[in-house]
Amino acid sequence: MRIAVLLKDRCQPKKCNLECIHYCPPVRTGVETIAMGDKGKPVIAEDLCVGCGICVHKCPFEAVKIIGLPQELAGELVHQYGKNAFRLYKLPVPKKGHVIGLLGPNGIGKTTAMSILSGQIVPNLGDYDKPGDWSKVLDKYAGLEIHDYFEALSEGKIKTAMKPQYVDKLPAVHKGLVKELLKKVDDSGRIDEVSARLGVTGVLSRDIAKLSGGELQRVALAATLLKDADVYFFDEPSSYLDIYQRLEIAKVIQEVSEHKQVVVIEHDLAVMDFLADLVHIIYGEEGAYGVMAQPRAVRTAINVYLDGYLREENIRFRETKIVFERRPPRTDWESEVLVRFPALTKRFKSFTLKVKEGIIKKGEVVGAVGPNATGKTTFVKMLAGEIEPTSGKVTAGVSVSYKPQYIKPDFDGTVREMLRSSIGKDFESGFFQSEIAHPLSLKHLMEKHLDTLSGGELQRVAIADCIGQTADIYLLDEPSAYLDSNQRMIASKTIRRAIEKMGKSALVVDHDVYMIDLVSDSLMVFSGEPSLKGHAEGPMDMREGMNSFLKDVQITFRRDQDTSRPRINKKDSRLDREQKSRGEYYYG
């Protein structure tokens, strides 16, 4: 089976010579395999395409994809967005008593699957010229497990609740106090109970527009849980949350699954491992198609995902494995001190941060870990020179490049124009193009306007903008937000490789343990009482730092026997007790 996909956001007929049409062999013999459509973009007749791939290679914008798929998928098409557009094959089935996880890259159909299962989209089964028809859907899935689910959904007998992916857009949709929003969706009078469990009691009287990312995430989760639904959908519930909050949210979702049906999209693999029971890997090509693989036990699914090969389906969906080292990766760097800071204090009206003296060496990548609201971003801003310490002084004369936690696309123009303006002549250099732009897959974003980018696309551009500038130290605050698990691994390696080759230094603040494990040489550890007082020490070596941090939050990690990836131990399990007794919280 052959499918043809035109990536409309890449296709620019006014800037090319319509190579896809002129070089197509059938077209040259008089067969109208590719022709200009009514909307000024080429249209490909899939039944006439011979699969030569010439149009794919000739298109200057790489906007055409001709993909050969197994014939058996022909009858598994669930939804197609239009002619030569994205299509989704197969669906997961929610199960009471299980948390069903969806794992795969961005742009491959996870949110589409959730939208179908929640009733927001009626699947068209590939008949994209007509709206979806429940009677056809029920006929197609007659006798299958998902038939009863769709029948109840179509008759309005299933109530669904969905936590959206982009919580930072909530203030644009909802105005007013947090309490007012939660009252609107509270079907069972449990505001106080749910607010206390999710730690949002203290923000109930605050304006939604003034909440941090972590607070917005927990408010969105509270709003979802307050709805009286039969099926709950959580799209990336861990973004902006610290490790302790992520595990608490995971426990709440697991409790919900005991009585309800739950489906979760999550890119933090440590959290997915802890949270889900069964996981569907979704493979395919971004913007082209996605296939929902059969469910696997969570440990097996994550290991298969890292390996990049589905043995039962005989499908390789990634060229290389994602490999974790038995010991945290580190390389030798120059011993010259780049940044020296004495004991620092920063006092705000209701928060005080105290930082022990420390040094950052040239060529060193320092990870920063700790609960939210304990001063990580405040410390980064002090290093960046954006705020002055109340006492103490950071080394002067050090140039800084800073990627903030919350990215606002305030440049009026394309990605190319923004990067060229920000980075200058280095934008054209071979180093930037090969070591930063290429691995972060920016090629097809260059002609897009910043305000049209998705959260993940904007994050990749912001990372490239930060490490592409000339500076002594690079400060990256939560670079994993909105990146899928594969992009997080690539971003980690890109940051580390670029810093090493430039002989510079970096401080990376993040809550994804996998990312910190891959990118860091040493750690700064933040602790204290969130929003009241914070304490920071380091940089210290990885083992000492992670043991200090994890002891504070009472979590232990072990290494998976097959892949060496970090895995969270169940609380009070044998391994958890043994590691705590030895003081080895970091991979035993």
C-alpha positions as a Python dict, from the first residue, in 0.01 Angstrom:
ca = {
    (1, 'M'): (0, 0, 0),
    (2, 'R'): (135, 339, -100),
    (3, 'I'): (35, 674, 51),
    (4, 'A'): (130, 1022, -69),
    (5, 'V'): (152, 1309, 177),
    (6, 'L'): (200, 1679, 105),
    (7, 'L'): (324, 1875, 407),
    (8, 'K'): (132, 2194, 334),
    (9, 'D'): (324, 2408, 582),
    (10, 'R'): (647, 2330, 393),
    (11, 'C'): (510, 2349, 37),
    (12, 'Q'): (579, 2688, -126),
    (13, 'P'): (478, 2676, -494),
    (14, 'K'): (558, 3046, -544),
    (15, 'K'): (920, 2987, -449),
    (16, 'C'): (992, 2681, -664),
    (17, 'N'): (957, 2565, -1024),
    (18, 'L'): (694, 2298, -943),
    (19, 'E'): (962, 2030, -969),
    (20, 'C'): (723, 1769, -827),
    (21, 'I'): (503, 1805, -1135),
    (22, 'H'): (764, 1865, -1405),
    (23, 'Y'): (987, 1570, -1308),
    (24, 'C'): (707, 1316, -1244),
    (25, 'P'): (745, 1032, -1504),
    (26, 'P'): (368, 959, -1537),
    (27, 'V'): (295, 1333, -1583),
    (28, 'R'): (553, 1346, -1863),
    (29, 'T'): (367, 1066, -2040),
    (30, 'G'): (34, 1248, -2013),
    (31, 'V'): (-103, 1092, -1690),
    (32, 'E'): (-218, 1360, -1445),
    (33, 'T'): (-60, 1203, -1135),
    (34, 'I'): (28, 1542, -981),
    (35, 'A'): (-164, 1859, -1060),
    (36, 'M'): (-220, 2199, -901),
    (37, 'G'): (-526, 2198, -676),
    (38, 'D'): (-790, 2463, -612),
    (39, 'K'): (-596, 2596, -312),
    (40, 'G'): (-276, 2661, -505),
    (41, 'K'): (-93, 2351, -381),
    (42, 'P'): (-9, 2031, -570),
    (43, 'V'): (-246, 1736, -535),
    (44, 'I'): (-113, 1381, -578),
    (45, 'A'): (-336, 1100, -709),
    (46, 'E'): (-222, 807, -496),
    (47, 'D'): (-380, 543, -723),
    (48, 'L'): (-178, 676, -1021),
    (49, 'C'): (153, 719, -835),
    (50, 'V'): (419, 465, -939),
    (51, 'G'): (628, 522, -626),
    (52, 'C'): (946, 627, -807),
    (53, 'G'): (1022, 891, -541),
    (54, 'I'): (1154, 1147, -790),
    (55, 'C'): (915, 1415, -661),
    (56, 'V'): (1037, 1349, -307),
    (57, 'H'): (1400, 1413, -401),
    (58, 'K'): (1333, 1703, -639),
    (59, 'C'): (1114, 1908, -404),
    (60, 'P'): (1342, 2187, -272),
    (61, 'F'): (1140, 2215, 50),
    (62, 'E'): (1110, 1838, 118),
    (63, 'A'): (732, 1883, 131),
    (64, 'V'): (643, 1555, -46),
    (65, 'K'): (646, 1210, 112),
    (66, 'I'): (570, 888, -77),
    (67, 'I'): (549, 610, 181),
    (68, 'G'): (506, 237, 137),
    (69, 'L'): (302, 77, 414),
    (70, 'P'): (212, -288, 481),
    (71, 'Q'): (-101, -387, 287),
    (72, 'E'): (-274, -508, 604),
    (73, 'L'): (-290, -147, 731),
    (74, 'A'): (-529, -60, 448),
    (75, 'G'): (-827, -176, 652),
    (76, 'E'): (-699, -17, 973),
    (77, 'L'): (-730, 351, 869),
    (78, 'V'): (-913, 539, 1145),
    (79, 'H'): (-899, 903, 1040),
    (80, 'Q'): (-755, 1116, 760),
    (81, 'Y'): (-749, 1495, 766),
    (82, 'G'): (-774, 1546, 390),
    (83, 'K'): (-629, 1467, 48),
    (84, 'N'): (-255, 1392, 83),
    (85, 'A'): (-285, 1475, 455),
    (86, 'F'): (-204, 1305, 786),
    (87, 'R'): (-374, 975, 862),
    (88, 'L'): (-397, 763, 1177),
    (89, 'Y'): (-410, 383, 1183),
    (90, 'K'): (-553, 181, 1475),
    (91, 'L'): (-662, 303, 1817),
    (92, 'P'): (-601, 215, 2181),
    (93, 'V'): (-889, 86, 2393),
    (94, 'P'): (-939, 240, 2740),
    (95, 'K'): (-964, -20, 3017),
    (96, 'K'): (-1097, 24, 3368),
    (97, 'G'): (-835, -58, 3629),
    (98, 'H'): (-545, 26, 3395),
    (99, 'V'): (-363, 345, 3303),
    (100, 'I'): (-314, 328, 2925),
    (101, 'G'): (-7, 522, 2809),
    (102, 'L'): (60, 658, 2459),
    (103, 'L'): (428, 692, 2371),
    (104, 'G'): (571, 839, 2054),
    (105, 'P'): (710, 1152, 1885),
    (106, 'N'): (519, 1478, 1849),
    (107, 'G'): (307, 1518, 1536),
    (108, 'I'): (235, 1148, 1498),
    (109, 'G'): (-128, 1119, 1611),
    (110, 'K'): (-136, 1081, 1990),
    (111, 'T'): (-356, 1387, 2044),
    (112, 'T'): (-570, 1286, 1744),
    (113, 'A'): (-630, 946, 1907),
    (114, 'M'): (-729, 1118, 2233),
    (115, 'S'): (-962, 1355, 2046),
    (116, 'I'): (-1136, 1058, 1881),
    (117, 'L'): (-1172, 862, 2204),
    (118, 'S'): (-1302, 1169, 2386),
    (119, 'G'): (-1566, 1235, 2119),
    (120, 'Q'): (-1419, 1563, 1994),
    (121, 'I'): (-1355, 1404, 1653),
    (122, 'V'): (-1581, 1148, 1485),
    (123, 'P'): (-1343, 927, 1283),
    (124, 'N'): (-1403, 944, 907),
    (125, 'L'): (-1232, 610, 828),
    (126, 'G'): (-1044, 778, 543),
    (127, 'D'): (-1354, 927, 376),
    (128, 'Y'): (-1223, 1279, 436),
    (129, 'D'): (-1468, 1453, 199),
    (130, 'K'): (-1755, 1383, 439),
    (131, 'P'): (-1793, 1438, 815),
    (132, 'G'): (-1747, 1134, 1034),
    (133, 'D'): (-2052, 907, 1065),
    (134, 'W'): (-2101, 703, 1383),
    (135, 'S'): (-2312, 440, 1203),
    (136, 'K'): (-2023, 364, 966),
    (137, 'V'): (-1778, 357, 1257),
    (138, 'L'): (-1995, 110, 1449),
    (139, 'D'): (-2033, -112, 1140),
    (140, 'K'): (-1656, -117, 1087),
    (141, 'Y'): (-1573, -211, 1444),
    (142, 'A'): (-1860, -456, 1498),
    (143, 'G'): (-1744, -752, 1705),
    (144, 'L'): (-1430, -577, 1828),
    (145, 'E'): (-1357, -459, 2181),
    (146, 'I'): (-1368, -92, 2085),
    (147, 'H'): (-1720, -124, 1934),
    (148, 'D'): (-1896, -109, 2271),
    (149, 'Y'): (-1691, 195, 2369),
    (150, 'F'): (-1777, 380, 2047),
    (151, 'E'): (-2144, 281, 2075),
    (152, 'A'): (-2170, 426, 2427),
    (153, 'L'): (-1973, 736, 2320),
    (154, 'S'): (-2199, 799, 2019),
    (155, 'E'): (-2512, 765, 2234),
    (156, 'G'): (-2381, 1008, 2493),
    (157, 'K'): (-2355, 742, 2762),
    (158, 'I'): (-1984, 809, 2820),
    (159, 'K'): (-1870, 1134, 2976),
    (160, 'T'): (-1511, 1234, 2908),
    (161, 'A'): (-1272, 1487, 3061),
    (162, 'M'): (-947, 1600, 2896),
    (163, 'K'): (-651, 1788, 3041),
    (164, 'P'): (-507, 1988, 2749),
    (165, 'Q'): (-142, 1981, 2648),
    (166, 'Y'): (-62, 2352, 2647),
    (167, 'V'): (-152, 2471, 2996),
    (168, 'D'): (31, 2801, 2944),
    (169, 'K'): (-254, 2903, 2712),
    (170, 'L'): (-515, 2873, 2990),
    (171, 'P'): (-496, 3245, 3087),
    (172, 'A'): (-596, 3336, 2730),
    (173, 'V'): (-908, 3116, 2753),
    (174, 'H'): (-1014, 3163, 3117),
    (175, 'K'): (-1016, 3494, 3303),
    (176, 'G'): (-1058, 3560, 3673),
    (177, 'L'): (-973, 3374, 3991),
    (178, 'V'): (-868, 3009, 4009),
    (179, 'K'): (-1154, 2932, 4247),
    (180, 'E'): (-1410, 3063, 3993),
    (181, 'L'): (-1272, 2835, 3720),
    (182, 'L'): (-1277, 2527, 3945),
    (183, 'K'): (-1632, 2601, 4066),
    (184, 'K'): (-1755, 2596, 3705),
    (185, 'V'): (-1633, 2240, 3652),
    (186, 'D'): (-1685, 2097, 4002),
    (187, 'D'): (-1951, 1829, 3954),
    (188, 'S'): (-1921, 1672, 4298),
    (189, 'G'): (-1831, 1945, 4547),
    (190, 'R'): (-1471, 1824, 4593),
    (191, 'I'): (-1281, 2150, 4538),
    (192, 'D'): (-1123, 2150, 4883),
    (193, 'E'): (-1023, 1783, 4868),
    (194, 'V'): (-876, 1795, 4517),
    (195, 'S'): (-706, 2133, 4573),
    (196, 'A'): (-533, 2003, 4885),
    (197, 'R'): (-421, 1684, 4710),
    (198, 'L'): (-274, 1871, 4413),
    (199, 'G'): (-126, 2154, 4618),
    (200, 'V'): (-331, 2438, 4469),
    (201, 'T'): (-513, 2550, 4785),
    (202, 'G'): (-277, 2846, 4818),
    (203, 'V'): (-357, 2981, 4469),
    (204, 'L'): (-740, 2954, 4477),
    (205, 'S'): (-775, 3326, 4538),
    (206, 'R'): (-519, 3428, 4275),
    (207, 'D'): (-578, 3544, 3920),
    (208, 'I'): (-515, 3272, 3661),
    (209, 'A'): (-305, 3514, 3456),
    (210, 'K'): (-53, 3543, 3743),
    (211, 'L'): (19, 3173, 3792),
    (212, 'S'): (349, 3001, 3710),
    (213, 'G'): (369, 2711, 3465),
    (214, 'G'): (370, 2453, 3745),
    (215, 'E'): (71, 2617, 3913),
    (216, 'L'): (-119, 2629, 3581),
    (217, 'Q'): (-46, 2260, 3528),
    (218, 'R'): (-183, 2163, 3869),
    (219, 'V'): (-490, 2386, 3824),
    (220, 'A'): (-558, 2221, 3485),
    (221, 'L'): (-525, 1878, 3647),
    (222, 'A'): (-758, 1982, 3928),
    (223, 'A'): (-1016, 2112, 3679),
    (224, 'T'): (-1003, 1780, 3491),
    (225, 'L'): (-1032, 1565, 3804),
    (226, 'L'): (-1325, 1769, 3939),
    (227, 'K'): (-1538, 1672, 3639),
    (228, 'D'): (-1759, 1368, 3690),
    (229, 'A'): (-1645, 1161, 3391),
    (230, 'D'): (-1621, 798, 3289),
    (231, 'V'): (-1296, 838, 3092),
    (232, 'Y'): (-1013, 1078, 3178),
    (233, 'F'): (-752, 1190, 2926),
    (234, 'F'): (-428, 1354, 3042),
    (235, 'D'): (-211, 1512, 2771),
    (236, 'E'): (140, 1565, 2915),
    (237, 'P'): (45, 1605, 3283),
    (238, 'S'): (404, 1643, 3412),
    (239, 'S'): (524, 1953, 3223),
    (240, 'Y'): (659, 2226, 3456),
    (241, 'L'): (624, 2002, 3763),
    (242, 'D'): (916, 1893, 3981),
    (243, 'I'): (988, 1524, 4047),
    (244, 'Y'): (797, 1514, 4375),
    (245, 'Q'): (491, 1677, 4215),
    (246, 'R'): (514, 1445, 3913),
    (247, 'L'): (503, 1137, 4134),
    (248, 'E'): (216, 1278, 4341),
    (249, 'I'): (19, 1347, 4021),
    (250, 'A'): (100, 994, 3901),
    (251, 'K'): (-39, 847, 4223),
    (252, 'V'): (-360, 1052, 4189),
    (253, 'I'): (-407, 935, 3828),
    (254, 'Q'): (-348, 573, 3933),
    (255, 'E'): (-616, 606, 4201),
    (256, 'V'): (-860, 743, 3943),
    (257, 'S'): (-790, 444, 3715),
    (258, 'E'): (-912, 202, 3983),
    (259, 'H'): (-1270, 318, 3920),
    (260, 'K'): (-1251, 496, 3584),
    (261, 'Q'): (-1081, 459, 3247),
    (262, 'V'): (-761, 662, 3201),
    (263, 'V'): (-544, 741, 2897),
    (264, 'V'): (-219, 938, 2934),
    (265, 'I'): (31, 1096, 2694),
    (266, 'E'): (363, 1146, 2873),
    (267, 'H'): (715, 1222, 2748),
    (268, 'D'): (899, 1188, 3080),
    (269, 'L'): (990, 821, 3051),
    (270, 'A'): (1064, 785, 3423),
    (271, 'V'): (714, 912, 3504),
    (272, 'M'): (552, 700, 3231),
    (273, 'D'): (730, 395, 3374),
    (274, 'F'): (599, 476, 3723),
    (275, 'L'): (248, 573, 3611),
    (276, 'A'): (124, 346, 3330),
    (277, 'D'): (22, -20, 3325),
    (278, 'L'): (-1, -76, 2949),
    (279, 'V'): (163, 138, 2681),
    (280, 'H'): (94, 175, 2308),
    (281, 'I'): (396, 287, 2105),
    (282, 'I'): (296, 503, 1809),
    (283, 'Y'): (532, 494, 1511),
    (284, 'G'): (524, 663, 1173),
    (285, 'E'): (640, 995, 1028),
    (286, 'E'): (571, 1339, 1170),
    (287, 'G'): (288, 1508, 985),
    (288, 'A'): (243, 1209, 750),
    (289, 'Y'): (99, 908, 933),
    (290, 'G'): (90, 731, 1267),
    (291, 'V'): (29, 366, 1355),
    (292, 'M'): (-80, 256, 1701),
    (293, 'A'): (114, -59, 1792),
    (294, 'Q'): (-29, -331, 2015),
    (295, 'P'): (-23, -265, 2391),
    (296, 'R'): (277, -382, 2591),
    (297, 'A'): (358, -390, 2961),
    (298, 'V'): (511, -55, 3052),
    (299, 'R'): (869, -177, 3113),
    (300, 'T'): (875, -372, 2787),
    (301, 'A'): (720, -84, 2592),
    (302, 'I'): (975, 172, 2709),
    (303, 'N'): (1267, -62, 2642),
    (304, 'V'): (1130, -131, 2293),
    (305, 'Y'): (1089, 243, 2237),
    (306, 'L'): (1452, 308, 2334),
    (307, 'D'): (1566, 20, 2114),
    (308, 'G'): (1367, 156, 1816),
    (309, 'Y'): (1253, -186, 1692),
    (310, 'L'): (909, -351, 1718),
    (311, 'R'): (992, -720, 1700),
    (312, 'E'): (637, -854, 1663),
    (313, 'E'): (554, -605, 1386),
    (314, 'N'): (908, -628, 1235),
    (315, 'I'): (922, -250, 1220),
    (316, 'R'): (1231, -37, 1286),
    (317, 'F'): (1110, 314, 1365),
    (318, 'R'): (1441, 472, 1473),
    (319, 'E'): (1782, 434, 1309),
    (320, 'T'): (1980, 431, 1634),
    (321, 'K'): (1918, 312, 1988),
    (322, 'I'): (1896, 554, 2278),
    (323, 'V'): (2173, 441, 2514),
    (324, 'F'): (2221, 521, 2882),
    (325, 'E'): (2559, 483, 3046),
    (326, 'R'): (2604, 275, 3359),
    (327, 'R'): (2761, 580, 3519),
    (328, 'P'): (2654, 939, 3453),
    (329, 'P'): (2845, 1059, 3146),
    (330, 'R'): (3128, 1299, 3204),
    (331, 'T'): (3438, 1397, 3014),
    (332, 'D'): (3749, 1582, 3117),
    (333, 'W'): (3731, 1958, 3093),
    (334, 'E'): (3978, 2237, 3150),
    (335, 'S'): (4027, 2314, 3518),
    (336, 'E'): (4018, 2690, 3462),
    (337, 'V'): (3742, 2853, 3669),
    (338, 'L'): (3492, 3042, 3454),
    (339, 'V'): (3241, 3166, 3713),
    (340, 'R'): (3309, 3205, 4082),
    (341, 'F'): (3034, 3308, 4319),
    (342, 'P'): (3061, 3365, 4695),
    (343, 'A'): (2773, 3292, 4932),
    (344, 'L'): (2477, 3473, 4776),
    (345, 'T'): (2147, 3590, 4923),
    (346, 'K'): (1842, 3720, 4741),
    (347, 'R'): (1548, 3848, 4942),
    (348, 'F'): (1204, 3915, 4799),
    (349, 'K'): (895, 4020, 4988),
    (350, 'S'): (792, 3665, 5076),
    (351, 'F'): (1085, 3451, 4957),
    (352, 'T'): (1454, 3427, 5044),
    (353, 'L'): (1721, 3232, 4854),
    (354, 'K'): (2058, 3146, 5006),
    (355, 'V'): (2330, 3002, 4783),
    (356, 'K'): (2652, 2848, 4913),
    (357, 'E'): (2974, 2956, 4746),
    (358, 'G'): (3075, 2762, 4436),
    (359, 'I'): (3256, 2760, 4104),
    (360, 'I'): (3167, 2661, 3749),
    (361, 'K'): (3462, 2543, 3542),
    (362, 'K'): (3526, 2610, 3179),
    (363, 'G'): (3371, 2334, 2966),
    (364, 'E'): (3149, 2206, 3249),
    (365, 'V'): (2777, 2135, 3212),
    (366, 'V'): (2605, 2181, 3546),
    (367, 'G'): (2257, 2040, 3604),
    (368, 'A'): (2027, 2214, 3853),
    (369, 'V'): (1765, 2007, 4034),
    (370, 'G'): (1518, 2068, 4314),
    (371, 'P'): (1152, 2131, 4389),
    (372, 'N'): (967, 2413, 4217),
    (373, 'A'): (969, 2756, 4383),
    (374, 'T'): (1298, 2698, 4571),
    (375, 'G'): (1504, 2949, 4371),
    (376, 'K'): (1647, 2775, 4062),
    (377, 'T'): (1521, 3038, 3819),
    (378, 'T'): (1618, 3316, 4062),
    (379, 'F'): (1976, 3183, 4069),
    (380, 'V'): (1985, 3158, 3689),
    (381, 'K'): (1869, 3520, 3663),
    (382, 'M'): (2140, 3629, 3908),
    (383, 'L'): (2403, 3457, 3692),
    (384, 'A'): (2246, 3615, 3382),
    (385, 'G'): (2266, 3959, 3543),
    (386, 'E'): (1890, 4010, 3519),
    (387, 'I'): (1856, 4057, 3895),
    (388, 'E'): (2110, 4169, 4156),
    (389, 'P'): (2181, 3958, 4468),
    (390, 'T'): (2088, 4119, 4800),
    (391, 'S'): (2431, 4017, 4928),
    (392, 'G'): (2733, 3873, 4748),
    (393, 'K'): (2844, 3930, 4392),
    (394, 'V'): (2874, 3701, 4087),
    (395, 'T'): (3202, 3713, 3889),
    (396, 'A'): (3195, 4016, 3663),
    (397, 'G'): (3302, 4019, 3299),
    (398, 'V'): (3142, 3687, 3204),
    (399, 'S'): (2912, 3700, 2902),
    (400, 'V'): (2586, 3506, 2931),
    (401, 'S'): (2332, 3354, 2690),
    (402, 'Y'): (1999, 3282, 2861),
    (403, 'K'): (1698, 3071, 2760),
    (404, 'P'): (1414, 3153, 3002),
    (405, 'Q'): (1163, 2903, 3138),
    (406, 'Y'): (868, 3064, 2963),
    (407, 'I'): (925, 3146, 2598),
    (408, 'K'): (731, 3426, 2435),
    (409, 'P'): (749, 3456, 2053),
    (410, 'D'): (783, 3835, 2060),
    (411, 'F'): (980, 3863, 1733),
    (412, 'D'): (767, 3966, 1435),
    (413, 'G'): (912, 3753, 1158),
    (414, 'T'): (1030, 3408, 1056),
    (415, 'V'): (1257, 3174, 1249),
    (416, 'R'): (1537, 3242, 999),
    (417, 'E'): (1505, 3619, 1044),
    (418, 'M'): (1499, 3588, 1423),
    (419, 'L'): (1803, 3360, 1442),
    (420, 'R'): (2000, 3570, 1194),
    (421, 'S'): (1918, 3884, 1392),
    (422, 'S'): (2003, 3721, 1726),
    (423, 'I'): (2309, 3512, 1635),
    (424, 'G'): (2453, 3733, 1361),
    (425, 'K'): (2719, 3604, 1121),
    (426, 'D'): (2755, 3280, 1318),
    (427, 'F'): (2409, 3178, 1193),
    (428, 'E'): (2563, 3096, 854),
    (429, 'S'): (2860, 2909, 1003),
    (430, 'G'): (2907, 2540, 944),
    (431, 'F'): (2926, 2481, 1319),
    (432, 'F'): (2581, 2626, 1390),
    (433, 'Q'): (2419, 2456, 1092),
    (434, 'S'): (2571, 2110, 1149),
    (435, 'E'): (2604, 2094, 1529),
    (436, 'I'): (2291, 2283, 1637),
    (437, 'A'): (2035, 2349, 1362),
    (438, 'H'): (2059, 2004, 1201),
    (439, 'P'): (2020, 1782, 1511),
    (440, 'L'): (1740, 2007, 1644),
    (441, 'S'): (1559, 1967, 1307),
    (442, 'L'): (1521, 2339, 1239),
    (443, 'K'): (1548, 2318, 860),
    (444, 'H'): (1175, 2306, 800),
    (445, 'L'): (1096, 2569, 1062),
    (446, 'M'): (1315, 2841, 911),
    (447, 'E'): (1043, 2998, 694),
    (448, 'K'): (771, 2976, 960),
    (449, 'H'): (666, 3281, 1159),
    (450, 'L'): (746, 3250, 1528),
    (451, 'D'): (385, 3303, 1635),
    (452, 'T'): (275, 2997, 1433),
    (453, 'L'): (510, 2750, 1603),
    (454, 'S'): (391, 2477, 1838),
    (455, 'G'): (528, 2457, 2193),
    (456, 'G'): (785, 2192, 2098),
    (457, 'E'): (897, 2379, 1785),
    (458, 'L'): (935, 2702, 1980),
    (459, 'Q'): (1140, 2522, 2246),
    (460, 'R'): (1383, 2381, 1988),
    (461, 'V'): (1425, 2725, 1830),
    (462, 'A'): (1487, 2881, 2174),
    (463, 'I'): (1753, 2619, 2258),
    (464, 'A'): (1927, 2683, 1924),
    (465, 'D'): (1907, 3059, 1976),
    (466, 'C'): (2063, 3028, 2322),
    (467, 'I'): (2357, 2798, 2242),
    (468, 'G'): (2412, 2957, 1900),
    (469, 'Q'): (2509, 3292, 2050),
    (470, 'T'): (2862, 3382, 2151),
    (471, 'A'): (2891, 3366, 2530),
    (472, 'D'): (3103, 3226, 2813),
    (473, 'I'): (2820, 3047, 2990),
    (474, 'Y'): (2485, 2922, 2861),
    (475, 'L'): (2187, 2915, 3096),
    (476, 'L'): (1895, 2696, 2990),
    (477, 'D'): (1584, 2691, 3209),
    (478, 'E'): (1365, 2380, 3150),
    (479, 'P'): (1469, 2297, 2791),
    (480, 'S'): (1265, 1973, 2801),
    (481, 'A'): (923, 2141, 2820),
    (482, 'Y'): (696, 2034, 2529),
    (483, 'L'): (966, 1819, 2368),
    (484, 'D'): (882, 1454, 2310),
    (485, 'S'): (1103, 1191, 2473),
    (486, 'N'): (1316, 1141, 2161),
    (487, 'Q'): (1365, 1517, 2113),
    (488, 'R'): (1469, 1545, 2480),
    (489, 'M'): (1748, 1293, 2428),
    (490, 'I'): (1861, 1469, 2109),
    (491, 'A'): (1848, 1812, 2275),
    (492, 'S'): (2055, 1680, 2569),
    (493, 'K'): (2325, 1545, 2340),
    (494, 'T'): (2318, 1858, 2122),
    (495, 'I'): (2365, 2090, 2421),
    (496, 'R'): (2643, 1875, 2565),
    (497, 'R'): (2829, 1829, 2235),
    (498, 'A'): (2807, 2200, 2144),
    (499, 'I'): (2930, 2312, 2487),
    (500, 'E'): (3223, 2066, 2473),
    (501, 'K'): (3328, 2169, 2123),
    (502, 'M'): (3306, 2540, 2204),
    (503, 'G'): (3496, 2491, 2531),
    (504, 'K'): (3229, 2691, 2715),
    (505, 'S'): (3010, 2613, 3017),
    (506, 'A'): (2638, 2564, 3076),
    (507, 'L'): (2383, 2548, 3356),
    (508, 'V'): (2076, 2339, 3272),
    (509, 'V'): (1768, 2352, 3496),
    (510, 'D'): (1529, 2062, 3438),
    (511, 'H'): (1301, 1812, 3613),
    (512, 'D'): (1343, 1527, 3364),
    (513, 'V'): (1589, 1287, 3531),
    (514, 'Y'): (1672, 1122, 3196),
    (515, 'M'): (1773, 1459, 3049),
    (516, 'I'): (1978, 1561, 3355),
    (517, 'D'): (2147, 1219, 3350),
    (518, 'L'): (2250, 1259, 2985),
    (519, 'V'): (2361, 1623, 2986),
    (520, 'S'): (2529, 1694, 3321),
    (521, 'D'): (2884, 1668, 3454),
    (522, 'S'): (2791, 1797, 3798),
    (523, 'L'): (2486, 1914, 3993),
    (524, 'M'): (2357, 2209, 4190),
    (525, 'V'): (2094, 2099, 4441),
    (526, 'F'): (1812, 2327, 4556),
    (527, 'S'): (1598, 2256, 4861),
    (528, 'G'): (1385, 2443, 5113),
    (529, 'E'): (1020, 2539, 5157),
    (530, 'P'): (859, 2625, 4821),
    (531, 'S'): (766, 2993, 4785),
    (532, 'L'): (910, 3073, 5130),
    (533, 'K'): (1281, 2994, 5138),
    (534, 'G'): (1532, 2819, 4921),
    (535, 'H'): (1882, 2682, 4977),
    (536, 'A'): (2133, 2592, 4705),
    (537, 'E'): (2469, 2417, 4716),
    (538, 'G'): (2712, 2291, 4457),
    (539, 'P'): (2820, 2226, 4190),
    (540, 'M'): (2906, 1879, 4324),
    (541, 'D'): (2966, 1552, 4141),
    (542, 'M'): (2665, 1373, 3997),
    (543, 'R'): (2645, 1089, 4247),
    (544, 'E'): (2676, 1313, 4550),
    (545, 'G'): (2433, 1564, 4404),
    (546, 'M'): (2163, 1316, 4307),
    (547, 'N'): (2192, 1135, 4642),
    (548, 'S'): (2149, 1468, 4822),
    (549, 'F'): (1850, 1569, 4608),
    (550, 'L'): (1669, 1235, 4608),
    (551, 'K'): (1719, 1190, 4981),
    (552, 'D'): (1538, 1520, 5031),
    (553, 'V'): (1237, 1405, 4826),
    (554, 'Q'): (1260, 1043, 4952),
    (555, 'I'): (1280, 879, 4607),
    (556, 'T'): (1523, 610, 4492),
    (557, 'F'): (1618, 512, 4138),
    (558, 'R'): (1758, 189, 3998),
    (559, 'R'): (1904, 106, 3658),
    (560, 'D'): (1704, -114, 3421),
    (561, 'Q'): (1891, -442, 3368),
    (562, 'D'): (1851, -436, 2989),
    (563, 'T'): (1885, -69, 2894),
    (564, 'S'): (2054, 93, 3199),
    (565, 'R'): (1783, 360, 3199),
    (566, 'P'): (1678, 516, 3533),
    (567, 'R'): (1368, 360, 3692),
    (568, 'I'): (1184, 488, 3999),
    (569, 'N'): (1153, 233, 4278),
    (570, 'K'): (810, 177, 4430),
    (571, 'K'): (796, 340, 4772),
    (572, 'D'): (889, 97, 5055),
    (573, 'S'): (972, -180, 4807),
    (574, 'R'): (1268, -405, 4891),
    (575, 'L'): (1503, -213, 4661),
    (576, 'D'): (1377, 120, 4793),
    (577, 'R'): (1444, 18, 5153),
    (578, 'E'): (1784, -134, 5073),
    (579, 'Q'): (1909, 171, 4881),
    (580, 'K'): (1788, 412, 5148),
    (581, 'S'): (1964, 210, 5418),
    (582, 'R'): (2292, 238, 5218),
    (583, 'G'): (2237, 606, 5139),
    (584, 'E'): (2245, 525, 4766),
    (585, 'Y'): (1939, 696, 4620),
    (586, 'Y'): (2094, 737, 4276),
    (587, 'Y'): (2084, 404, 4086),
    (588, 'G'): (2177, 187, 4382),
}
